[in-house]
Amino acid sequence: MTIRYRNKYGAVKVHLDGHVFDSRKEARRYRELCLLEVAGEITGLEIHPRYVLWEGRTIRGQRLRPIAYTADFRYQEVGATVVEDVKSAPTRRKADYVIRKKLLLGQHPAIVFREV
């Protein structure tokens, strides 16, 4: 595990098992989920799955980029798809995160969403 630099919230990037995590907390949660997968409690662990929430398009000659949401983890648990995001208190209140989360839940109502 190697640690890089701190962001504006004091979190540091962590490299672990060939993946880059935005914080030590996220890397710790990855280790926990790996143990749960080995124990058979969850299956199909994915790291940083991406959901396209709105396809980009061109309006009056101006290119509008797609809007996407990248979660921290996605896995199967007792027949349900669980999407997890590891967040600190300040980032939970960021407007763009709140909007993307609402769009994700609106488009994928069957998923179980967890903030850790």
A tleap script that builds the chain and sets N, CA, C and O, in Angstrom:
source leaprc.protein.ff14SB
mol = sequence {
  NMET THR ILE ARG TYR ARG ASN LYS TYR GLY
  ALA VAL LYS VAL HIE LEU ASP GLY HIE VAL
  PHE ASP SER ARG LYS GLU ALA ARG ARG TYR
  ARG GLU LEU CYS LEU LEU GLU VAL ALA GLY
  GLU ILE THR GLY LEU GLU ILE HIE PRO ARG
  TYR VAL LEU TRP GLU GLY ARG THR ILE ARG
  GLY GLN ARG LEU ARG PRO ILE ALA TYR THR
  ALA ASP PHE ARG TYR GLN GLU VAL GLY ALA
  THR VAL VAL GLU ASP VAL LYS SER ALA PRO
  THR ARG ARG LYS ALA ASP TYR VAL ILE ARG
  LYS LYS LEU LEU LEU GLY GLN HIE PRO ALA
  ILE VAL PHE ARG GLU CVAL
}
set mol.1.N position { 0.855 -1.173 0.000 }
set mol.1.CA position { 0.000 0.000 0.000 }
set mol.1.C position { 0.896 1.230 0.000 }
set mol.1.O position { 1.756 1.389 0.866 }
set mol.2.N position { 0.683 2.093 -0.981 }
set mol.2.CA position { 1.435 3.338 -1.031 }
set mol.2.C position { 0.475 4.508 -0.932 }
set mol.2.O position { -0.654 4.446 -1.419 }
set mol.3.N position { 0.932 5.563 -0.301 }
set mol.3.CA position { 0.105 6.732 -0.064 }
set mol.3.C position { 0.670 7.892 -0.886 }
set mol.3.O position { 1.884 8.094 -0.922 }
set mol.4.N position { -0.194 8.641 -1.536 }
set mol.4.CA position { 0.249 9.728 -2.390 }
set mol.4.C position { 0.113 11.081 -1.710 }
set mol.4.O position { 0.988 11.455 -0.928 }
set mol.5.N position { -0.928 11.812 -1.973 }
set mol.5.CA position { -1.054 13.197 -1.515 }
set mol.5.C position { -2.406 13.431 -0.859 }
set mol.5.O position { -3.327 12.627 -1.008 }
set mol.6.N position { -2.516 14.525 -0.141 }
set mol.6.CA position { -3.768 14.873 0.529 }
set mol.6.C position { -4.609 15.770 -0.372 }
set mol.6.O position { -4.086 16.624 -1.089 }
set mol.7.N position { -5.938 15.555 -0.320 }
set mol.7.CA position { -6.828 16.458 -1.053 }
set mol.7.C position { -7.302 17.557 -0.107 }
set mol.7.O position { -6.816 17.667 1.019 }
set mol.8.N position { -8.253 18.369 -0.567 }
set mol.8.CA position { -8.673 19.508 0.255 }
set mol.8.C position { -9.402 19.107 1.527 }
set mol.8.O position { -9.552 19.929 2.431 }
set mol.9.N position { -9.862 17.851 1.619 }
set mol.9.CA position { -10.531 17.363 2.832 }
set mol.9.C position { -9.564 16.620 3.753 }
set mol.9.O position { -9.963 16.139 4.814 }
set mol.10.N position { -8.294 16.524 3.350 }
set mol.10.CA position { -7.298 15.849 4.170 }
set mol.10.C position { -7.145 14.375 3.850 }
set mol.10.O position { -6.325 13.698 4.471 }
set mol.11.N position { -7.913 13.857 2.894 }
set mol.11.CA position { -7.816 12.440 2.529 }
set mol.11.C position { -6.610 12.242 1.619 }
set mol.11.O position { -6.216 13.152 0.890 }
set mol.12.N position { -6.031 11.054 1.667 }
set mol.12.CA position { -4.889 10.729 0.828 }
set mol.12.C position { -5.251 9.604 -0.130 }
set mol.12.O position { -6.007 8.698 0.221 }
set mol.13.N position { -4.704 9.669 -1.347 }
set mol.13.CA position { -4.882 8.593 -2.322 }
set mol.13.C position { -4.086 7.391 -1.855 }
set mol.13.O position { -2.964 7.526 -1.366 }
set mol.14.N position { -4.680 6.200 -2.011 }
set mol.14.CA position { -4.031 4.966 -1.578 }
set mol.14.C position { -4.038 3.986 -2.741 }
set mol.14.O position { -5.069 3.790 -3.384 }
set mol.15.N position { -2.889 3.369 -3.014 }
set mol.15.CA position { -2.771 2.322 -4.026 }
set mol.15.C position { -2.754 0.986 -3.304 }
set mol.15.O position { -1.920 0.761 -2.427 }
set mol.16.N position { -3.682 0.091 -3.675 }
set mol.16.CA position { -3.794 -1.195 -2.997 }
set mol.16.C position { -4.289 -2.233 -3.992 }
set mol.16.O position { -5.310 -2.018 -4.645 }
set mol.17.N position { -3.595 -3.343 -4.121 }
set mol.17.CA position { -3.983 -4.440 -5.014 }
set mol.17.C position { -4.214 -3.963 -6.444 }
set mol.17.O position { -5.104 -4.473 -7.124 }
set mol.18.N position { -3.444 -3.011 -6.903 }
set mol.18.CA position { -3.573 -2.525 -8.269 }
set mol.18.C position { -4.702 -1.531 -8.486 }
set mol.18.O position { -4.989 -1.168 -9.627 }
set mol.19.N position { -5.339 -1.088 -7.428 }
set mol.19.CA position { -6.423 -0.115 -7.507 }
set mol.19.C position { -6.008 1.170 -6.804 }
set mol.19.O position { -5.174 1.147 -5.899 }
set mol.20.N position { -6.588 2.289 -7.221 }
set mol.20.CA position { -6.339 3.571 -6.568 }
set mol.20.C position { -7.616 3.979 -5.850 }
set mol.20.O position { -8.679 4.078 -6.464 }
set mol.21.N position { -7.507 4.213 -4.560 }
set mol.21.CA position { -8.642 4.632 -3.740 }
set mol.21.C position { -8.437 6.073 -3.301 }
set mol.21.O position { -7.307 6.508 -3.074 }
set mol.22.N position { -9.536 6.811 -3.181 }
set mol.22.CA position { -9.460 8.235 -2.857 }
set mol.22.C position { -9.123 8.520 -1.404 }
set mol.22.O position { -8.787 9.654 -1.063 }
set mol.23.N position { -9.207 7.514 -0.539 }
set mol.23.CA position { -8.913 7.744 0.879 }
set mol.23.C position { -8.527 6.430 1.556 }
set mol.23.O position { -8.757 5.344 1.025 }
set mol.24.N position { -7.940 6.560 2.732 }
set mol.24.CA position { -7.631 5.374 3.532 }
set mol.24.C position { -8.911 4.660 3.943 }
set mol.24.O position { -8.955 3.431 4.012 }
set mol.25.N position { -9.950 5.439 4.214 }
set mol.25.CA position { -11.240 4.869 4.611 }
set mol.25.C position { -11.803 3.985 3.491 }
set mol.25.O position { -12.326 2.902 3.754 }
set mol.26.N position { -11.694 4.447 2.253 }
set mol.26.CA position { -12.177 3.665 1.115 }
set mol.26.C position { -11.341 2.394 0.932 }
set mol.26.O position { -11.892 1.334 0.633 }
set mol.27.N position { -10.033 2.488 1.105 }
set mol.27.CA position { -9.159 1.311 0.995 }
set mol.27.C position { -9.473 0.307 2.102 }
set mol.27.O position { -9.451 -0.901 1.865 }
set mol.28.N position { -9.761 0.792 3.297 }
set mol.28.CA position { -10.128 -0.079 4.416 }
set mol.28.C position { -11.434 -0.815 4.108 }
set mol.28.O position { -11.559 -2.010 4.375 }
set mol.29.N position { -12.402 -0.091 3.545 }
set mol.29.CA position { -13.686 -0.713 3.190 }
set mol.29.C position { -13.499 -1.767 2.097 }
set mol.29.O position { -14.176 -2.795 2.102 }
set mol.30.N position { -12.587 -1.515 1.166 }
set mol.30.CA position { -12.275 -2.493 0.131 }
set mol.30.C position { -11.767 -3.796 0.765 }
set mol.30.O position { -12.186 -4.888 0.382 }
set mol.31.N position { -10.875 -3.663 1.724 }
set mol.31.CA position { -10.366 -4.862 2.414 }
set mol.31.C position { -11.497 -5.618 3.116 }
set mol.31.O position { -11.554 -6.846 3.064 }
set mol.32.N position { -12.392 -4.882 3.768 }
set mol.32.CA position { -13.532 -5.522 4.445 }
set mol.32.C position { -14.414 -6.266 3.444 }
set mol.32.O position { -14.836 -7.394 3.702 }
set mol.33.N position { -14.691 -5.636 2.308 }
set mol.33.CA position { -15.537 -6.264 1.298 }
set mol.33.C position { -14.856 -7.494 0.690 }
set mol.33.O position { -15.524 -8.474 0.359 }
set mol.34.N position { -13.538 -7.442 0.544 }
set mol.34.CA position { -12.806 -8.620 0.043 }
set mol.34.C position { -12.966 -9.792 1.008 }
set mol.34.O position { -13.164 -10.929 0.579 }
set mol.35.N position { -12.883 -9.519 2.300 }
set mol.35.CA position { -13.069 -10.578 3.300 }
set mol.35.C position { -14.490 -11.121 3.264 }
set mol.35.O position { -14.696 -12.328 3.385 }
set mol.36.N position { -15.482 -10.231 3.096 }
set mol.36.CA position { -16.875 -10.682 2.991 }
set mol.36.C position { -17.082 -11.543 1.748 }
set mol.36.O position { -17.861 -12.495 1.770 }
set mol.37.N position { -16.387 -11.209 0.674 }
set mol.37.CA position { -16.507 -12.007 -0.551 }
set mol.37.C position { -15.879 -13.384 -0.371 }
set mol.37.O position { -16.435 -14.385 -0.823 }
set mol.38.N position { -14.724 -13.438 0.286 }
set mol.38.CA position { -14.079 -14.720 0.561 }
set mol.38.C position { -14.954 -15.576 1.467 }
set mol.38.O position { -15.016 -16.794 1.299 }
set mol.39.N position { -15.629 -14.950 2.425 }
set mol.39.CA position { -16.511 -15.673 3.349 }
set mol.39.C position { -17.821 -16.093 2.688 }
set mol.39.O position { -18.585 -16.864 3.270 }
set mol.40.N position { -18.092 -15.597 1.479 }
set mol.40.CA position { -19.301 -15.982 0.767 }
set mol.40.C position { -20.530 -15.155 1.107 }
set mol.40.O position { -21.639 -15.496 0.694 }
set mol.41.N position { -20.347 -14.073 1.853 }
set mol.41.CA position { -21.493 -13.232 2.222 }
set mol.41.C position { -21.908 -12.284 1.099 }
set mol.41.O position { -23.068 -11.879 1.023 }
set mol.42.N position { -20.955 -11.928 0.223 }
set mol.42.CA position { -21.264 -11.118 -0.958 }
set mol.42.C position { -20.589 -11.776 -2.160 }
set mol.42.O position { -19.678 -12.589 -2.005 }
set mol.43.N position { -21.049 -11.412 -3.366 }
set mol.43.CA position { -20.432 -11.929 -4.588 }
set mol.43.C position { -20.294 -10.800 -5.598 }
set mol.43.O position { -20.957 -9.768 -5.492 }
set mol.44.N position { -19.424 -11.011 -6.576 }
set mol.44.CA position { -19.294 -10.078 -7.698 }
set mol.44.C position { -18.839 -8.688 -7.332 }
set mol.44.O position { -19.359 -7.710 -7.870 }
set mol.45.N position { -17.883 -8.573 -6.434 }
set mol.45.CA position { -17.398 -7.253 -6.015 }
set mol.45.C position { -16.771 -6.526 -7.204 }
set mol.45.O position { -15.879 -7.056 -7.867 }
set mol.46.N position { -17.247 -5.306 -7.465 }
set mol.46.CA position { -16.699 -4.444 -8.509 }
set mol.46.C position { -16.224 -3.153 -7.870 }
set mol.46.O position { -16.839 -2.640 -6.935 }
set mol.47.N position { -15.119 -2.637 -8.390 }
set mol.47.CA position { -14.547 -1.403 -7.863 }
set mol.47.C position { -14.769 -0.290 -8.880 }
set mol.47.O position { -14.472 -0.459 -10.062 }
set mol.48.N position { -15.280 0.824 -8.432 }
set mol.48.CA position { -15.545 2.020 -9.223 }
set mol.48.C position { -16.421 1.751 -10.448 }
set mol.48.O position { -16.039 2.103 -11.564 }
set mol.49.N position { -17.604 1.124 -10.254 }
set mol.49.CA position { -18.514 0.951 -11.384 }
set mol.49.C position { -19.081 2.305 -11.809 }
set mol.49.O position { -19.321 3.183 -10.981 }
set mol.50.N position { -19.287 2.450 -13.102 }
set mol.50.CA position { -19.733 3.743 -13.653 }
set mol.50.C position { -21.139 3.603 -14.214 }
set mol.50.O position { -21.448 2.654 -14.936 }
set mol.51.N position { -21.979 4.563 -13.869 }
set mol.51.CA position { -23.341 4.635 -14.382 }
set mol.51.C position { -23.471 5.917 -15.194 }
set mol.51.O position { -23.148 6.997 -14.698 }
set mol.52.N position { -23.936 5.814 -16.427 }
set mol.52.CA position { -24.209 7.008 -17.227 }
set mol.52.C position { -25.632 7.445 -16.894 }
set mol.52.O position { -26.586 6.701 -17.119 }
set mol.53.N position { -25.764 8.642 -16.364 }
set mol.53.CA position { -27.053 9.147 -15.911 }
set mol.53.C position { -27.772 9.961 -16.984 }
set mol.53.O position { -29.001 10.032 -17.002 }
set mol.54.N position { -27.001 10.569 -17.870 }
set mol.54.CA position { -27.566 11.351 -18.954 }
set mol.54.C position { -26.589 11.334 -20.105 }
set mol.54.O position { -25.428 11.715 -19.958 }
set mol.55.N position { -27.073 10.883 -21.262 }
set mol.55.CA position { -26.220 10.840 -22.446 }
set mol.55.C position { -25.939 12.265 -22.912 }
set mol.55.O position { -26.829 13.116 -22.898 }
set mol.56.N position { -24.727 12.514 -23.316 }
set mol.56.CA position { -24.405 13.825 -23.848 }
set mol.56.C position { -25.092 14.041 -25.188 }
set mol.56.O position { -25.505 13.087 -25.847 }
set mol.57.N position { -25.207 15.279 -25.575 }
set mol.57.CA position { -25.818 15.601 -26.868 }
set mol.57.C position { -25.352 16.979 -27.305 }
set mol.57.O position { -24.715 17.714 -26.551 }
set mol.58.N position { -25.685 17.302 -28.529 }
set mol.58.CA position { -25.355 18.615 -29.068 }
set mol.58.C position { -26.637 19.414 -29.214 }
set mol.58.O position { -27.598 18.953 -29.829 }
set mol.59.N position { -26.649 20.610 -28.650 }
set mol.59.CA position { -27.804 21.497 -28.731 }
set mol.59.C position { -27.329 22.821 -29.312 }
set mol.59.O position { -26.452 23.481 -28.755 }
set mol.60.N position { -27.924 23.200 -30.448 }
set mol.60.CA position { -27.569 24.444 -31.142 }
set mol.60.C position { -26.055 24.584 -31.330 }
set mol.60.O position { -25.485 25.659 -31.142 }
set mol.61.N position { -25.426 23.475 -31.705 }
set mol.61.CA position { -23.998 23.486 -31.996 }
set mol.61.C position { -23.088 23.373 -30.789 }
set mol.61.O position { -21.869 23.300 -30.941 }
set mol.62.N position { -23.653 23.358 -29.601 }
set mol.62.CA position { -22.834 23.247 -28.396 }
set mol.62.C position { -22.886 21.816 -27.884 }
set mol.62.O position { -23.966 21.269 -27.660 }
set mol.63.N position { -21.727 21.216 -27.703 }
set mol.63.CA position { -21.623 19.836 -27.221 }
set mol.63.C position { -21.768 19.813 -25.699 }
set mol.63.O position { -20.984 20.437 -24.984 }
set mol.64.N position { -22.776 19.090 -25.213 }
set mol.64.CA position { -22.985 18.929 -23.775 }
set mol.64.C position { -22.499 17.539 -23.390 }
set mol.64.O position { -22.948 16.539 -23.951 }
set mol.65.N position { -21.592 17.481 -22.444 }
set mol.65.CA position { -20.992 16.215 -22.035 }
set mol.65.C position { -21.994 15.353 -21.277 }
set mol.65.O position { -22.937 15.868 -20.676 }
set mol.66.N position { -21.786 14.036 -21.308 }
set mol.66.CA position { -22.661 13.151 -20.520 }
set mol.66.C position { -22.450 13.376 -19.026 }
set mol.66.O position { -21.403 13.860 -18.597 }
set mol.67.N position { -23.458 13.019 -18.248 }
set mol.67.CA position { -23.347 13.079 -16.791 }
set mol.67.C position { -23.238 11.631 -16.316 }
set mol.67.O position { -24.070 10.789 -16.654 }
set mol.68.N position { -22.208 11.359 -15.536 }
set mol.68.CA position { -21.987 9.992 -15.048 }
set mol.68.C position { -21.802 9.998 -13.536 }
set mol.68.O position { -21.436 11.009 -12.937 }
set mol.69.N position { -22.064 8.856 -12.949 }
set mol.69.CA position { -21.856 8.663 -11.512 }
set mol.69.C position { -20.949 7.462 -11.342 }
set mol.69.O position { -21.260 6.384 -11.848 }
set mol.70.N position { -19.854 7.617 -10.655 }
set mol.70.CA position { -18.948 6.512 -10.385 }
set mol.70.C position { -19.016 6.210 -8.898 }
set mol.70.O position { -18.601 7.014 -8.064 }
set mol.71.N position { -19.543 5.044 -8.585 }
set mol.71.CA position { -19.640 4.616 -7.186 }
set mol.71.C position { -18.299 4.039 -6.754 }
set mol.71.O position { -17.419 3.819 -7.586 }
set mol.72.N position { -18.141 3.796 -5.479 }
set mol.72.CA position { -16.914 3.171 -4.999 }
set mol.72.C position { -16.955 1.659 -5.191 }
set mol.72.O position { -15.972 1.062 -5.632 }
set mol.73.N position { -18.093 1.034 -4.861 }
set mol.73.CA position { -18.199 -0.418 -4.953 }
set mol.73.C position { -19.597 -0.835 -5.395 }
set mol.73.O position { -20.578 -0.130 -5.156 }
set mol.74.N position { -19.667 -2.001 -6.049 }
set mol.74.CA position { -20.947 -2.630 -6.378 }
set mol.74.C position { -20.761 -4.128 -6.176 }
set mol.74.O position { -19.739 -4.696 -6.561 }
set mol.75.N position { -21.770 -4.766 -5.563 }
set mol.75.CA position { -21.710 -6.201 -5.337 }
set mol.75.C position { -23.109 -6.755 -5.158 }
set mol.75.O position { -24.074 -6.000 -5.034 }
set mol.76.N position { -23.217 -8.071 -5.145 }
set mol.76.CA position { -24.494 -8.755 -4.944 }
set mol.76.C position { -24.550 -9.262 -3.509 }
set mol.76.O position { -23.582 -9.813 -2.984 }
set mol.77.N position { -25.708 -9.060 -2.890 }
set mol.77.CA position { -25.909 -9.498 -1.515 }
set mol.77.C position { -27.339 -10.008 -1.391 }
set mol.77.O position { -28.283 -9.228 -1.516 }
set mol.78.N position { -27.513 -11.294 -1.150 }
set mol.78.CA position { -28.826 -11.910 -0.964 }
set mol.78.C position { -29.814 -11.468 -2.063 }
set mol.78.O position { -30.910 -10.989 -1.771 }
set mol.79.N position { -29.410 -11.636 -3.309 }
set mol.79.CA position { -30.297 -11.340 -4.420 }
set mol.79.C position { -30.486 -9.878 -4.766 }
set mol.79.O position { -31.253 -9.564 -5.676 }
set mol.80.N position { -29.815 -8.974 -4.076 }
set mol.80.CA position { -29.950 -7.541 -4.353 }
set mol.80.C position { -28.603 -6.983 -4.799 }
set mol.80.O position { -27.548 -7.430 -4.348 }
set mol.81.N position { -28.658 -6.006 -5.685 }
set mol.81.CA position { -27.446 -5.300 -6.088 }
set mol.81.C position { -27.242 -4.143 -5.129 }
set mol.81.O position { -28.127 -3.306 -4.950 }
set mol.82.N position { -26.076 -4.103 -4.519 }
set mol.82.CA position { -25.741 -3.057 -3.555 }
set mol.82.C position { -24.689 -2.149 -4.168 }
set mol.82.O position { -23.684 -2.621 -4.700 }
set mol.83.N position { -24.923 -0.852 -4.093 }
set mol.83.CA position { -23.954 0.152 -4.528 }
set mol.83.C position { -23.540 0.923 -3.290 }
set mol.83.O position { -24.377 1.450 -2.558 }
set mol.84.N position { -22.228 0.982 -3.066 }
set mol.84.CA position { -21.706 1.667 -1.875 }
set mol.84.C position { -20.845 2.845 -2.274 }
set mol.84.O position { -20.128 2.804 -3.273 }
set mol.85.N position { -20.930 3.891 -1.480 }
set mol.85.CA position { -20.060 5.036 -1.625 }
set mol.85.C position { -19.499 5.371 -0.248 }
set mol.85.O position { -20.249 5.542 0.713 }
set mol.86.N position { -18.196 5.462 -0.165 }
set mol.86.CA position { -17.522 5.812 1.087 }
set mol.86.C position { -17.372 7.327 1.096 }
set mol.86.O position { -16.676 7.890 0.252 }
set mol.87.N position { -18.022 7.983 2.047 }
set mol.87.CA position { -18.033 9.441 2.082 }
set mol.87.C position { -17.725 9.958 3.475 }
set mol.87.O position { -18.042 9.322 4.480 }
set mol.88.N position { -17.102 11.122 3.510 }
set mol.88.CA position { -16.942 11.841 4.772 }
set mol.88.C position { -18.102 12.833 4.870 }
set mol.88.O position { -18.797 13.077 3.883 }
set mol.89.N position { -18.304 13.391 6.029 }
set mol.89.CA position { -19.424 14.319 6.239 }
set mol.89.C position { -19.413 15.503 5.272 }
set mol.89.O position { -20.466 15.827 4.723 }
set mol.90.N position { -18.266 16.174 5.031 }
set mol.90.CA position { -18.303 17.322 4.114 }
set mol.90.C position { -18.684 16.948 2.684 }
set mol.90.O position { -19.390 17.709 2.022 }
set mol.91.N position { -18.236 15.799 2.195 }
set mol.91.CA position { -18.532 15.440 0.808 }
set mol.91.C position { -19.953 14.933 0.636 }
set mol.91.O position { -20.465 14.942 -0.484 }
set mol.92.N position { -20.605 14.495 1.695 }
set mol.92.CA position { -22.004 14.070 1.600 }
set mol.92.C position { -22.927 15.230 1.272 }
set mol.92.O position { -24.023 15.025 0.751 }
set mol.93.N position { -22.493 16.446 1.573 }
set mol.93.CA position { -23.334 17.625 1.369 }
set mol.93.C position { -23.058 18.347 0.057 }
set mol.93.O position { -23.748 19.316 -0.263 }
set mol.94.N position { -22.075 17.904 -0.701 }
set mol.94.CA position { -21.754 18.570 -1.958 }
set mol.94.C position { -22.928 18.443 -2.921 }
set mol.94.O position { -23.469 17.353 -3.110 }
set mol.95.N position { -23.313 19.547 -3.519 }
set mol.95.CA position { -24.505 19.587 -4.370 }
set mol.95.C position { -24.412 18.628 -5.547 }
set mol.95.O position { -25.386 17.940 -5.853 }
set mol.96.N position { -23.261 18.566 -6.218 }
set mol.96.CA position { -23.172 17.685 -7.381 }
set mol.96.C position { -23.301 16.217 -6.978 }
set mol.96.O position { -23.877 15.426 -7.725 }
set mol.97.N position { -22.776 15.838 -5.807 }
set mol.97.CA position { -22.924 14.460 -5.331 }
set mol.97.C position { -24.397 14.143 -5.043 }
set mol.97.O position { -24.891 13.081 -5.421 }
set mol.98.N position { -25.082 15.053 -4.383 }
set mol.98.CA position { -26.491 14.839 -4.027 }
set mol.98.C position { -27.339 14.681 -5.284 }
set mol.98.O position { -28.196 13.799 -5.342 }
set mol.99.N position { -27.115 15.516 -6.283 }
set mol.99.CA position { -27.884 15.444 -7.527 }
set mol.99.C position { -27.609 14.137 -8.262 }
set mol.99.O position { -28.540 13.477 -8.726 }
set mol.100.N position { -26.344 13.761 -8.371 }
set mol.100.CA position { -25.998 12.513 -9.073 }
set mol.100.C position { -26.575 11.301 -8.348 }
set mol.100.O position { -27.044 10.357 -8.983 }
set mol.101.N position { -26.540 11.329 -7.039 }
set mol.101.CA position { -27.116 10.222 -6.268 }
set mol.101.C position { -28.618 10.106 -6.527 }
set mol.101.O position { -29.130 9.002 -6.709 }
set mol.102.N position { -29.318 11.226 -6.545 }
set mol.102.CA position { -30.759 11.211 -6.807 }
set mol.102.C position { -31.056 10.716 -8.215 }
set mol.102.O position { -32.000 9.951 -8.410 }
set mol.103.N position { -30.272 11.137 -9.196 }
set mol.103.CA position { -30.458 10.653 -10.564 }
set mol.103.C position { -30.220 9.152 -10.649 }
set mol.103.O position { -30.968 8.442 -11.321 }
set mol.104.N position { -29.185 8.665 -9.973 }
set mol.104.CA position { -28.891 7.231 -9.961 }
set mol.104.C position { -30.054 6.445 -9.376 }
set mol.104.O position { -30.491 5.454 -9.961 }
set mol.105.N position { -30.554 6.877 -8.233 }
set mol.105.CA position { -31.652 6.159 -7.584 }
set mol.105.C position { -32.944 6.251 -8.396 }
set mol.105.O position { -33.757 5.326 -8.374 }
set mol.106.N position { -33.134 7.349 -9.105 }
set mol.106.CA position { -34.306 7.483 -9.957 }
set mol.106.C position { -34.267 6.551 -11.156 }
set mol.106.O position { -35.298 6.023 -11.570 }
set mol.107.N position { -33.086 6.350 -11.712 }
set mol.107.CA position { -32.944 5.493 -12.883 }
set mol.107.C position { -32.799 4.014 -12.530 }
set mol.107.O position { -33.123 3.149 -13.343 }
set mol.108.N position { -32.317 3.723 -11.333 }
set mol.108.CA position { -32.083 2.338 -10.908 }
set mol.108.C position { -32.738 2.113 -9.541 }
set mol.108.O position { -32.038 1.952 -8.541 }
set mol.109.N position { -34.079 2.102 -9.492 }
set mol.109.CA position { -34.755 2.005 -8.192 }
set mol.109.C position { -34.560 0.652 -7.492 }
set mol.109.O position { -34.816 0.537 -6.294 }
set mol.110.N position { -34.116 -0.351 -8.216 }
set mol.110.CA position { -33.974 -1.688 -7.611 }
set mol.110.C position { -32.680 -1.836 -6.802 }
set mol.110.O position { -32.559 -2.772 -6.011 }
set mol.111.N position { -31.725 -0.940 -6.984 }
set mol.111.CA position { -30.467 -1.106 -6.246 }
set mol.111.C position { -30.630 -0.660 -4.800 }
set mol.111.O position { -31.483 0.161 -4.464 }
set mol.112.N position { -29.779 -1.231 -3.965 }
set mol.112.CA position { -29.690 -0.819 -2.558 }
set mol.112.C position { -28.476 0.106 -2.489 }
set mol.112.O position { -27.364 -0.306 -2.819 }
set mol.113.N position { -28.685 1.351 -2.063 }
set mol.113.CA position { -27.611 2.324 -2.008 }
set mol.113.C position { -27.177 2.535 -0.565 }
set mol.113.O position { -28.009 2.772 0.311 }
set mol.114.N position { -25.876 2.449 -0.319 }
set mol.114.CA position { -25.356 2.643 1.038 }
set mol.114.C position { -24.219 3.646 1.028 }
set mol.114.O position { -23.323 3.585 0.186 }
set mol.115.N position { -24.271 4.570 1.977 }
set mol.115.CA position { -23.149 5.460 2.233 }
set mol.115.C position { -22.437 4.944 3.485 }
set mol.115.O position { -23.051 4.735 4.532 }
set mol.116.N position { -21.161 4.753 3.348 }
set mol.116.CA position { -20.384 4.195 4.466 }
set mol.116.C position { -19.496 5.288 5.019 }
set mol.116.O position { -18.748 5.055 5.969 }
savepdb mol mol.pdb
quit
